[in-house]
Amino acid sequence: RDKLRMGIPVTPPVPQTKLEELMTHVLPDEIENQLRRVQNQDRPLPSTHTIVQLLKSFTGYNTWMAAAAKDGSISKWTEEWKKKKNVSTDEQNSAKVSAAKASILFHRGRRYAYELEFEKARQDFEDAYQLVLQDDDDDSSSAVAESMPDDDYCRLLEWVGMVRHWKYDLKGALECYEKCCDLEPVNAELLVKRAGVQMDGGHHDDALELFDAALGLNPDAADALLHRGNLRMLQSKIDEAKTDLKHCLRLRPDHVMAQLRLATVFMATNDLDAAQQALDEAQRMDPQSSEVHSYRGEMHFAQQKFADAKVEFDQAIQCEPGNPTPYVNAALAVMNTPGAGGLPPDVPEAMRLLERSIQIDPQFQPAYVHLGQLKLSMATDLGSAQQVVDLYDKGLSYCRSAEELKDICSMRLLTVAQVEAAKTLKMDTLNMQ
């Protein structure tokens, strides 16, 4: 201990390779324990930015947005709801009244989504669905559904599937999507949304079957090609991802998201000229896109052009302050840029950016990992180090899958080990000097 305090090199009692081997044995059990702890807890919705990006990834986005705009204001539907709530008790239990109430809540929920008030939208969709399901044991649910006008019931099922997916209720989401598919068996977009749920559940083979089924219904289903391309990238099947994304862009040359994904594919294969062209094309389509600047910054970062990367990340933040990704990327650029006169990087600024990312989106896991590492490196006492453990615990509480848990669990285990080792050595700090 005295040697450590004086900075005298000490041969570790256990080689680094043994510690790494130990982590490979300990980490899976820790991930499983943490997953059991968090999997049944109620989770908030993802950030507005995340939800909007997901909604825009489907070709039906403009259709439902236009329908919501024509529906009228939230106050209009709230007045309609108040009128229906005050019907007489005798009428209240009829299927027609329940159907009318469900339709009002559905339309108000869709308008809430149009206004980006997603939690209120979710609540209306769920309440509407419960009206349809009421007294299910006497088969009144089918009467309520059949009494809803136009395609309100199908669209309600689709929206409930989406909001449950956002909440990571994968079983509930599939239940609604499957009911909707039974009513609309040739709706390829529904199959793609079901595939997305299977992807998040780690069932990639099932997702591929659904993508294939969607393309069987419609070989030109751009949604299926885009999202299957995403899955291929996750599987490191780069050539297949490139094929899907290029096909998607032939069908929809204005698809910004497909251009950005294609740029990522080119970056993965180190074809930076092609990546640059894809990004230029995406920026031509949407000059104010935060994502375009963020992707361009990532390309500069990969080339170790950290100053250029920081400029792009700052521009991404300016375009959309609610996008958590460029804050983390900007922090990494800061940490890779020496201070003036050869001084160390601006660690407080990097920490500020990471904290802002978490404030914007508490579910953005990379921010916890990087912020924890920085805070631990700056910890002046064991109390400060324990705060890093607390930070990781907060991040873990928002995790939804084993994949999301992996990095934070790993960092938490290492931090706890350091804190406990320091306590055993009766040290007041992790600083060995």
C-alpha positions in Angstrom: 0.0 0.0 0.0 2.8 2.4 0.9 4.5 1.7 -2.4 1.3 2.5 -4.3 0.9 5.7 -2.4 4.5 6.7 -3.3 3.9 5.9 -7.0 6.5 3.0 -6.9 5.6 0.4 -9.5 4.2 -2.8 -8.0 3.8 -6.1 -9.8 0.1 -6.9 -9.7 -0.7 -10.1 -7.8 -2.8 -11.2 -10.7 -1.9 -10.7 -14.4 -4.2 -8.5 -16.5 -5.1 -11.5 -18.7 -6.5 -13.3 -15.6 -8.6 -10.3 -14.7 -10.0 -10.2 -18.3 -10.7 -13.9 -18.1 -12.5 -13.4 -14.8 -14.7 -10.7 -16.3 -15.8 -13.0 -19.1 -17.0 -15.4 -16.4 -18.6 -12.9 -14.1 -20.2 -10.5 -16.6 -22.9 -12.8 -18.0 -24.2 -13.6 -14.5 -24.2 -10.0 -13.6 -26.1 -9.0 -16.8 -28.6 -11.8 -16.1 -29.1 -10.5 -12.5 -29.5 -6.9 -13.6 -31.9 -7.9 -16.4 -34.2 -9.8 -14.0 -34.2 -6.7 -11.8 -35.2 -4.2 -14.5 -37.3 -6.2 -17.0 -40.6 -5.9 -15.2 -40.4 -2.3 -14.1 -42.4 0.4 -15.8 -40.3 2.5 -18.2 -40.8 6.0 -19.5 -41.1 6.5 -23.2 -38.0 7.1 -25.2 -37.0 10.7 -26.1 -39.1 12.7 -28.5 -36.2 12.6 -31.0 -36.0 8.8 -30.8 -39.8 8.4 -31.4 -39.9 10.8 -34.3 -37.0 9.1 -36.0 -38.8 5.8 -35.7 -42.1 7.2 -37.0 -40.3 8.8 -39.9 -38.7 5.5 -40.9 -42.1 4.3 -42.2 -43.7 5.4 -45.4 -47.1 5.8 -43.7 -45.7 8.7 -41.7 -47.1 11.4 -44.0 -50.4 9.7 -44.4 -51.3 9.6 -40.7 -49.8 13.1 -40.1 -52.1 14.4 -42.8 -55.1 12.6 -41.3 -54.3 14.0 -37.9 -54.0 17.5 -39.2 -57.5 17.2 -40.8 -59.0 15.7 -37.6 -58.9 19.0 -35.9 -57.6 20.3 -32.6 -57.1 18.5 -29.3 -59.6 20.8 -27.7 -62.2 19.7 -30.3 -61.8 16.0 -29.4 -61.7 16.8 -25.7 -65.1 18.5 -26.0 -66.4 15.5 -27.8 -65.1 13.3 -25.1 -66.8 15.3 -22.4 -70.1 15.0 -24.2 -69.8 11.2 -24.4 -68.7 10.9 -20.8 -71.9 12.4 -19.7 -74.3 10.1 -21.5 -76.9 8.3 -19.3 -75.9 5.2 -17.4 -78.2 3.0 -19.5 -76.5 4.0 -22.7 -73.0 3.9 -21.3 -72.8 0.1 -21.5 -73.9 -0.2 -25.1 -71.4 -1.2 -27.8 -72.2 1.8 -29.9 -71.4 4.3 -27.1 -68.2 2.4 -26.2 -67.2 2.4 -29.9 -67.9 6.2 -30.2 -65.8 6.8 -27.0 -62.9 4.6 -28.3 -62.9 6.5 -31.7 -62.8 9.9 -29.9 -59.8 8.8 -27.8 -58.1 7.3 -30.9 -58.5 10.5 -32.9 -57.4 12.7 -29.9 -54.4 10.3 -29.4 -53.4 10.6 -33.0 -53.6 14.4 -32.7 -51.5 14.3 -29.6 -48.9 12.3 -31.6 -49.0 15.0 -34.3 -48.3 17.6 -31.6 -45.4 15.4 -30.3 -47.1 14.9 -27.0 -46.4 11.2 -27.0 -47.2 10.2 -23.4 -50.7 11.7 -23.7 -51.1 10.0 -27.0 -50.1 6.7 -25.5 -52.6 7.1 -22.7 -55.4 7.8 -25.1 -54.6 4.9 -27.3 -54.5 2.5 -24.3 -57.7 3.9 -22.8 -59.4 3.5 -26.2 -58.2 -0.1 -26.5 -59.5 -0.9 -23.0 -62.9 0.3 -24.1 -62.8 -2.2 -27.0 -61.7 -5.0 -24.7 -64.2 -4.3 -21.9 -66.5 -7.2 -21.0 -64.4 -9.5 -23.2 -65.9 -12.6 -21.6 -69.4 -11.9 -23.1 -68.0 -11.1 -26.6 -68.9 -7.5 -26.5 -65.3 -6.5 -27.6 -66.0 -7.6 -31.2 -69.3 -5.6 -31.2 -67.4 -2.5 -30.0 -64.7 -3.0 -32.6 -67.2 -3.5 -35.4 -69.1 -0.4 -34.4 -66.1 1.9 -34.7 -66.3 3.9 -38.0 -64.0 3.5 -41.0 -60.7 1.8 -40.2 -60.5 3.3 -36.7 -60.2 -0.1 -35.0 -57.3 -1.2 -37.3 -55.4 2.0 -36.9 -56.0 1.9 -33.1 -54.5 -1.6 -33.0 -51.5 -0.4 -35.0 -51.0 2.6 -32.7 -51.3 0.6 -29.5 -48.7 -1.8 -31.0 -46.4 1.1 -31.6 -46.7 2.7 -28.2 -46.3 -0.7 -26.4 -43.2 -1.2 -28.5 -41.9 2.2 -27.4 -42.4 1.1 -23.8 -40.6 -2.2 -24.6 -43.7 -4.2 -23.9 -42.8 -6.5 -26.8 -45.4 -9.2 -26.0 -48.2 -6.6 -25.9 -47.0 -4.9 -29.1 -47.0 -8.2 -31.0 -50.4 -9.0 -29.7 -51.8 -5.8 -31.3 -49.9 -6.1 -34.5 -51.0 -9.7 -35.0 -54.6 -8.8 -34.5 -54.2 -5.9 -37.0 -52.5 -8.3 -39.5 -55.5 -10.6 -39.2 -57.7 -7.8 -40.3 -55.3 -6.4 -43.0 -53.4 -9.5 -44.2 -51.9 -7.6 -47.2 -50.5 -4.6 -45.2 -46.8 -5.0 -45.6 -46.0 -2.1 -43.2 -47.6 -4.0 -40.3 -45.3 -7.0 -41.0 -42.3 -4.6 -40.9 -43.4 -3.3 -37.6 -43.8 -6.8 -36.2 -40.3 -7.5 -37.5 -39.0 -4.5 -35.6 -40.4 -5.9 -32.4 -38.7 -9.3 -33.1 -35.4 -7.5 -33.7 -35.6 -5.7 -30.3 -36.4 -9.1 -28.7 -33.2 -10.6 -30.3 -35.2 -12.9 -32.6 -33.4 -12.0 -35.8 -34.5 -15.1 -37.7 -38.2 -14.4 -37.0 -37.6 -10.8 -38.0 -36.1 -11.9 -41.3 -39.1 -14.1 -42.0 -41.4 -11.2 -41.5 -39.3 -8.9 -43.8 -39.4 -11.6 -46.4 -43.2 -11.9 -46.0 -43.6 -8.1 -46.4 -41.5 -8.1 -49.6 -43.5 -11.1 -50.8 -46.6 -9.0 -50.5 -44.9 -6.0 -52.0 -41.4 -6.4 -53.6 -41.1 -2.6 -53.6 -41.8 -2.2 -49.9 -39.2 0.5 -49.0 -39.9 0.1 -45.3 -39.0 -3.6 -45.4 -35.8 -2.9 -47.3 -34.7 -0.1 -45.0 -35.3 -2.0 -41.8 -33.9 -5.3 -43.1 -30.8 -3.3 -44.1 -30.5 -2.2 -40.5 -30.8 -5.8 -39.3 -28.1 -6.9 -41.9 -25.8 -4.2 -40.4 -26.4 -5.5 -36.9 -25.5 -9.0 -38.2 -22.3 -7.5 -39.9 -23.7 -8.6 -43.3 -22.4 -5.4 -44.9 -22.9 -6.4 -48.6 -26.5 -7.5 -48.0 -27.2 -4.3 -46.1 -25.8 -2.3 -49.0 -28.0 -4.1 -51.5 -31.1 -3.5 -49.5 -30.4 0.2 -48.9 -29.5 0.8 -52.6 -32.8 -0.9 -53.6 -34.6 1.3 -51.1 -33.1 4.4 -52.6 -34.0 3.4 -56.1 -37.6 3.2 -55.0 -37.4 6.4 -52.8 -34.5 8.6 -54.0 -35.5 11.2 -51.3 -35.2 8.8 -48.4 -32.8 10.7 -46.1 -32.6 7.9 -43.5 -31.6 5.3 -46.2 -28.9 7.6 -47.4 -27.5 8.0 -43.9 -27.5 4.2 -43.3 -25.8 3.7 -46.7 -23.1 6.2 -45.6 -22.6 4.1 -42.5 -22.1 1.0 -44.7 -19.5 2.8 -46.8 -17.7 4.0 -43.6 -17.7 0.4 -42.3 -15.9 -0.7 -45.5 -13.6 2.4 -45.4 -15.0 3.7 -48.7 -14.9 7.3 -47.5 -15.5 8.9 -50.9 -18.7 7.0 -51.3 -19.7 7.8 -47.7 -19.0 11.5 -48.4 -21.2 11.4 -51.5 -24.1 9.7 -49.6 -23.8 12.4 -46.9 -23.8 15.2 -49.4 -26.9 13.8 -51.0 -28.6 13.4 -47.6 -27.8 17.0 -46.8 -29.1 18.2 -50.2 -32.4 16.5 -49.3 -32.6 17.9 -45.8 -30.1 20.8 -45.1 -31.3 21.2 -41.5 -31.0 17.5 -40.5 -29.3 17.0 -37.2 -28.6 13.4 -38.2 -26.7 14.4 -41.4 -24.3 16.7 -39.4 -23.9 14.0 -36.7 -23.0 11.3 -39.3 -20.6 13.6 -41.1 -18.9 14.4 -37.7 -18.6 10.6 -37.1 -16.8 10.3 -40.4 -14.4 13.1 -39.5 -13.8 11.5 -36.1 -13.0 8.1 -37.7 -10.3 10.0 -39.8 -9.0 11.6 -36.6 -10.1 15.0 -37.8 -11.3 15.9 -34.3 -11.7 19.7 -34.8 -13.8 19.2 -38.0 -15.8 16.5 -36.2 -16.6 18.9 -33.3 -17.8 21.6 -35.7 -20.3 19.1 -37.2 -21.4 17.8 -33.9 -22.0 21.4 -32.7 -24.0 22.0 -35.9 -26.1 18.9 -35.2 -26.9 20.2 -31.7 -27.9 23.5 -33.1 -30.2 21.9 -35.7 -31.9 19.7 -33.1 -31.1 20.3 -29.4 -33.2 17.3 -28.4 -30.9 14.8 -30.2 -28.7 13.2 -27.6 -26.2 11.6 -29.9 -24.1 14.6 -31.0 -23.6 15.7 -27.4 -21.8 12.4 -26.7 -19.9 12.6 -29.9 -18.9 16.2 -29.2 -17.7 15.1 -25.8 -15.5 12.4 -27.3 -14.1 15.0 -29.8 -13.3 17.3 -26.9 -11.4 14.5 -25.1 -9.4 13.8 -28.2 -8.4 17.5 -28.6 -5.5 18.8 -26.6 -6.0 22.1 -24.8 -4.2 25.3 -25.7 -0.5 25.2 -25.3 -0.4 21.5 -25.0 -2.6 21.4 -21.9 -4.9 18.4 -21.2 -8.3 18.3 -22.9 -11.2 20.3 -21.5 -12.6 17.6 -19.3 -15.3 19.8 -17.6 -16.7 20.7 -21.0 -16.8 17.0 -22.0 -18.6 16.2 -18.8 -21.1 19.0 -19.3 -21.9 17.6 -22.8 -22.4 14.1 -21.5 -24.6 15.3 -18.6 -26.7 17.3 -21.1 -27.1 14.2 -23.2 -28.5 12.2 -20.2 -30.7 15.2 -19.3 -32.2 15.1 -22.8 -32.6 11.4 -23.0 -32.1 9.4 -19.7 -32.2 6.2 -21.7 -29.2 7.0 -23.9 -26.8 4.4 -22.6 -23.5 5.5 -24.2 -23.6 8.8 -22.2 -23.5 6.9 -18.9 -20.5 4.8 -19.9 -18.4 7.7 -21.0 -19.5 10.0 -18.2 -18.8 7.4 -15.6 -15.3 6.8 -17.0 -14.5 10.6 -16.9 -16.0 11.0 -13.4 -14.0 8.1 -12.1 -10.8 9.5 -13.6 -11.5 12.8 -11.8 -12.6 11.3 -8.4 -10.6 12.7 -5.5 -12.0 10.4 -2.8 -14.0 7.2 -2.5 -17.2 9.1 -2.0 -16.8 10.6 -5.5 -16.0 7.1 -6.8 -19.2 5.7 -5.2 -21.1 8.4 -7.1 -19.9 6.8 -10.3 -21.4 3.5 -9.2 -24.6 5.4 -8.5 -24.5 6.9 -12.0 -24.1 3.4 -13.5 -27.0 2.2 -11.4 -29.2 4.9 -12.8 -28.2 4.0 -16.3 -28.9 0.3 -15.6 -32.4 1.2 -14.5 -33.3 2.4 -18.0 -31.8 -0.6 -19.8 -34.2 -2.9 -21.7 -32.1 -5.8 -23.0 -28.9 -7.7 -22.3 -27.2 -5.9 -25.1 -27.9 -2.5 -23.5 -26.8 -3.8 -20.1 -23.4 -5.1 -21.3 -21.2 -2.0 -21.3 -22.7 -0.4 -18.2 -22.5 -3.7 -16.3 -18.9 -4.1 -17.2 -17.9 -0.6 -16.2 -19.9 -0.9 -12.9 -18.2 -4.2 -12.0 -14.7 -2.7 -12.6 -15.6 0.5 -10.6 -17.0 -1.5 -7.6 -13.9 -3.7 -7.7 -11.6 -0.6 -7.5 -13.6 1.0 -4.7 -13.7 -2.2 -2.7 -9.9 -2.8 -3.3 -9.2 0.8 -2.1 -11.3 0.2 1.1 -9.4 -3.0 1.7 -6.1 -1.2 1.5 -7.5 1.5 3.8 -7.0 4.1 1.1 -9.1 7.3 0.9 -8.8 7.7 -2.9 -8.2 5.7 -6.0 -5.3 8.0 -6.9 -2.1 5.9 -6.6 0.2 8.9 -6.4 
